[in-house]
Amino acid sequence: MFIQTESTPNPDALKFNPNQRVLPETIPSSFLEYLSPRSTLAPPHPSPLAAQLLNIDGVTSVFFGVDYITLTKDSATPWSHIKPEAFAIISEFITSGQPTVATVEDRAGEAGQEGTEKDSLAYDESDDEVVGMIKELLETRVRPSIQEDGGDIEFRGFQDGQVLLKLRGACRTCDSSTVTLKNGIESMMMHYIEEVKGVQQVMDEEEEIALKEFAKFEEKLKQQKGPDAVAGTVGKGSLDYVE
């Protein structure tokens, strides 16, 4: 089996193209995202393939698009340590004929994966005209380029002139995601739809908590080391000091 890789704007995310469909056609969403080992076992869509990939040292998330897989890693682990094992796992799994994703009944409402509901950009007869135009622009002008970069986009609502969006996959942890939202998506939306006054990225509760904790950590570090100290990204728990 020949699997191609594509780099993404996020240096810590890499796109794997197995040249065949990854998500089963029965999945209503355009993607599934696994952010923890537990999520690969939980309903409604457990995935043994995602479980094996998340077990690779350094891999922090697994994203399944319709016909590609995006792996995100921590900044301390080089791709040269991850790619050989990832190639072997994906190749062996797909050639075995096993389904990449299973579907089981979610009795407890656990929803272990991200993206399990229906496509947020799909037509809904309850949408008003503005929301319909927003979805059409996102589907035709925005989503293709984001998927090309190994990610996807969710529409979370339209409130007080603000389009609420959620970036996924490679775009979820990319430093340039804010630039993409503001300079790219926001400018286009405001140009074509006069009711749109801006675009905002929505964060889940876990992400907001993580950001707050990091902000506390940075503040504590500055108090200990001085105003020029910053949190390092070389490895977990590492600290750098800027001269």
C-alpha positions as CSV (number, residue, x, y, z in Angstrom):
1,M,0.0,0.0,0.0
2,F,1.2,3.5,-0.9
3,I,0.5,6.1,1.7
4,Q,1.4,9.8,1.0
5,T,2.1,12.4,3.6
6,E,1.5,16.1,3.3
7,S,2.9,18.8,5.5
8,T,0.4,21.3,7.0
9,P,0.8,24.9,8.2
10,N,1.1,23.5,11.6
11,P,4.6,22.0,12.0
12,D,3.2,19.6,14.7
13,A,0.6,18.1,12.4
14,L,1.0,15.8,9.5
15,K,-1.5,14.6,7.0
16,F,-1.5,10.9,5.8
17,N,-3.3,10.0,2.6
18,P,-3.9,6.3,2.2
19,N,-5.6,6.9,-1.2
20,Q,-8.9,5.4,-0.1
21,R,-11.8,6.3,2.1
22,V,-11.1,6.5,5.8
23,L,-14.4,7.4,7.4
24,P,-17.3,4.9,6.8
25,E,-20.1,6.4,4.7
26,T,-22.4,5.7,7.6
27,I,-20.8,8.4,9.7
28,P,-22.9,11.5,9.5
29,S,-20.1,14.0,10.1
30,S,-17.2,14.9,7.8
31,F,-14.7,14.1,10.5
32,L,-14.0,12.4,13.8
33,E,-11.3,13.6,16.2
34,Y,-9.8,11.5,19.0
35,L,-8.0,13.6,21.7
36,S,-7.3,10.9,24.3
37,P,-6.9,7.1,24.6
38,R,-10.2,6.9,26.4
39,S,-12.0,8.6,23.4
40,T,-10.8,5.7,21.1
41,L,-12.8,3.2,23.2
42,A,-15.9,5.3,24.0
43,P,-19.2,5.3,22.1
44,P,-20.5,6.1,19.7
45,H,-17.5,5.6,17.3
46,P,-14.6,3.7,19.0
47,S,-11.6,3.2,16.7
48,P,-8.9,0.6,17.2
49,L,-6.9,2.4,14.5
50,A,-7.0,5.7,16.4
51,A,-6.1,3.8,19.6
52,Q,-3.0,2.3,18.0
53,L,-1.9,5.7,16.5
54,L,-2.5,7.5,19.8
55,N,-0.3,4.9,21.5
56,I,2.7,6.1,19.5
57,D,5.1,8.1,21.7
58,G,4.6,11.8,21.0
59,V,1.2,11.6,19.2
60,T,-1.4,13.8,21.0
61,S,-4.4,13.6,18.7
62,V,-5.8,11.6,15.8
63,F,-8.1,13.2,13.2
64,F,-10.0,11.2,10.6
65,G,-11.2,13.1,7.5
66,V,-13.3,11.5,4.8
67,D,-10.2,10.2,3.0
68,Y,-7.2,11.3,5.1
69,I,-5.7,11.0,8.6
70,T,-4.1,13.9,10.4
71,L,-1.8,13.2,13.4
72,T,-0.8,15.9,15.8
73,K,2.3,15.5,18.0
74,D,3.9,17.3,20.9
75,S,6.7,19.8,20.0
76,A,9.4,17.7,21.6
77,T,9.1,14.6,19.4
78,P,10.5,14.7,15.9
79,W,8.5,13.4,13.0
80,S,11.3,11.0,12.2
81,H,10.5,9.1,15.4
82,I,6.7,8.9,14.6
83,K,6.3,8.4,10.8
84,P,7.7,4.9,10.5
85,E,5.4,3.5,13.1
86,A,2.5,5.5,11.8
87,F,3.1,4.2,8.3
88,A,3.2,0.6,9.5
89,I,0.1,0.9,11.6
90,I,-2.0,2.6,8.9
91,S,-0.8,0.3,6.2
92,E,-1.4,-2.9,8.2
93,F,-4.8,-1.8,9.4
94,I,-6.2,-0.8,6.1
95,T,-4.8,-3.9,4.2
96,S,-6.4,-6.1,6.8
97,G,-9.8,-4.9,5.8
98,Q,-10.9,-4.0,9.3
99,P,-13.2,-0.9,9.6
100,T,-11.3,2.1,10.8
101,V,-14.3,3.2,12.9
102,A,-17.0,1.2,14.7
103,T,-20.5,2.3,15.7
104,V,-21.9,1.3,19.0
105,E,-24.9,2.5,21.0
106,D,-24.2,5.5,23.2
107,R,-26.6,4.7,26.1
108,A,-24.9,7.0,28.7
109,G,-24.5,10.0,26.4
110,E,-20.7,9.7,26.7
111,A,-19.8,11.0,23.2
112,G,-16.1,10.2,23.4
113,Q,-15.2,11.6,20.0
114,E,-15.4,15.1,18.5
115,G,-17.5,15.5,15.4
116,T,-20.0,12.6,16.0
117,E,-23.1,14.7,15.3
118,K,-24.3,15.5,11.8
119,D,-22.3,17.9,9.6
120,S,-22.7,21.4,11.0
121,L,-22.6,22.9,7.5
122,A,-25.4,20.7,6.2
123,Y,-28.6,22.3,5.0
124,D,-31.2,22.6,7.8
125,E,-34.7,23.8,6.9
126,S,-34.9,25.8,10.1
127,D,-31.9,28.0,9.1
128,D,-32.8,31.6,8.2
129,E,-31.4,33.2,5.0
130,V,-28.3,34.6,6.6
131,V,-27.3,31.4,8.3
132,G,-27.9,29.6,5.0
133,M,-25.6,32.0,3.2
134,I,-22.9,31.6,5.9
135,K,-23.0,27.8,5.7
136,E,-22.8,27.9,1.9
137,L,-19.7,30.1,1.9
138,L,-18.1,28.0,4.6
139,E,-18.8,24.8,2.6
140,T,-17.8,26.0,-0.8
141,R,-15.0,28.6,-0.1
142,V,-13.5,27.8,3.3
143,R,-13.8,24.0,4.1
144,P,-11.9,22.8,1.0
145,S,-8.8,24.7,1.9
146,I,-8.9,23.8,5.5
147,Q,-9.4,20.1,4.7
148,E,-6.4,20.5,2.3
149,D,-4.4,21.6,5.4
150,G,-5.5,18.5,7.3
151,G,-8.3,20.0,9.3
152,D,-12.0,20.9,9.2
153,I,-14.4,23.5,10.4
154,E,-17.6,23.5,12.5
155,F,-20.3,26.1,12.4
156,R,-21.4,26.8,16.0
157,G,-23.9,29.6,15.4
158,F,-24.6,33.2,14.4
159,Q,-25.2,35.6,17.3
160,D,-25.2,39.5,17.3
161,G,-23.4,39.7,14.0
162,Q,-20.7,37.2,15.0
163,V,-20.1,33.9,13.2
164,L,-19.1,31.3,15.8
165,L,-16.7,28.7,14.4
166,K,-14.6,25.8,15.7
167,L,-11.4,24.7,13.9
168,R,-10.5,21.0,14.0
169,G,-7.6,18.7,13.2
170,A,-4.3,20.3,12.2
171,C,-5.9,23.8,12.5
172,R,-7.0,23.2,16.1
173,T,-3.5,23.8,17.6
174,C,-2.0,25.8,14.7
175,D,-0.5,29.2,15.7
176,S,-1.8,30.7,12.5
177,S,-5.4,29.7,13.1
178,T,-6.3,33.1,14.5
179,V,-4.8,34.8,11.4
180,T,-6.8,32.4,9.2
181,L,-10.0,33.3,11.0
182,K,-9.6,37.0,11.1
183,N,-7.7,37.8,7.9
184,G,-9.2,35.1,5.7
185,I,-12.6,33.9,6.8
186,E,-13.8,37.1,8.6
187,S,-12.8,39.3,5.6
188,M,-14.6,37.1,3.1
189,M,-17.8,36.8,5.3
190,M,-18.0,40.5,5.9
191,H,-17.5,41.2,2.2
192,Y,-20.3,38.9,0.9
193,I,-22.8,39.1,3.8
194,E,-23.5,42.5,5.2
195,E,-25.1,41.1,8.4
196,V,-21.8,39.6,9.4
197,K,-19.7,41.9,11.7
198,G,-17.0,39.5,12.7
199,V,-15.9,35.9,13.2
200,Q,-15.0,34.3,16.6
201,Q,-13.4,31.0,17.4
202,V,-15.3,28.9,19.9
203,M,-13.4,27.1,22.6
204,D,-14.6,24.0,24.4
205,E,-14.6,24.0,28.2
206,E,-11.5,21.9,28.4
207,E,-9.6,24.2,26.1
208,E,-10.6,27.3,28.1
209,I,-9.5,25.6,31.3
210,A,-6.1,24.7,29.7
211,L,-5.6,28.3,28.5
212,K,-6.4,29.7,32.0
213,E,-4.0,27.2,33.6
214,F,-1.3,28.1,31.1
215,A,-1.8,31.8,31.8
216,K,-1.5,31.1,35.6
217,F,1.7,29.2,34.9
218,E,3.2,32.0,32.8
219,E,2.3,34.6,35.5
220,K,3.9,32.4,38.2
221,L,7.0,32.0,36.1
222,K,7.3,35.7,35.6
223,Q,7.1,36.3,39.3
224,Q,9.9,33.7,39.9
225,K,12.2,34.5,37.0
226,G,11.4,38.1,36.1
227,P,9.3,39.7,33.3
228,D,11.4,38.3,30.5
229,A,10.7,34.6,31.4
230,V,8.5,32.6,29.1
231,A,7.2,29.1,29.1
232,G,9.3,26.8,26.9
233,T,7.9,24.5,24.3
234,V,10.9,22.2,24.0
235,G,9.4,19.6,26.1
236,K,6.9,18.9,28.8
237,G,7.6,21.0,31.9
238,S,10.6,22.8,30.3
239,L,11.4,26.4,31.0
240,D,13.3,28.8,28.8
241,Y,14.7,32.2,29.8
242,V,14.9,34.9,27.1
243,E,18.0,37.1,27.4
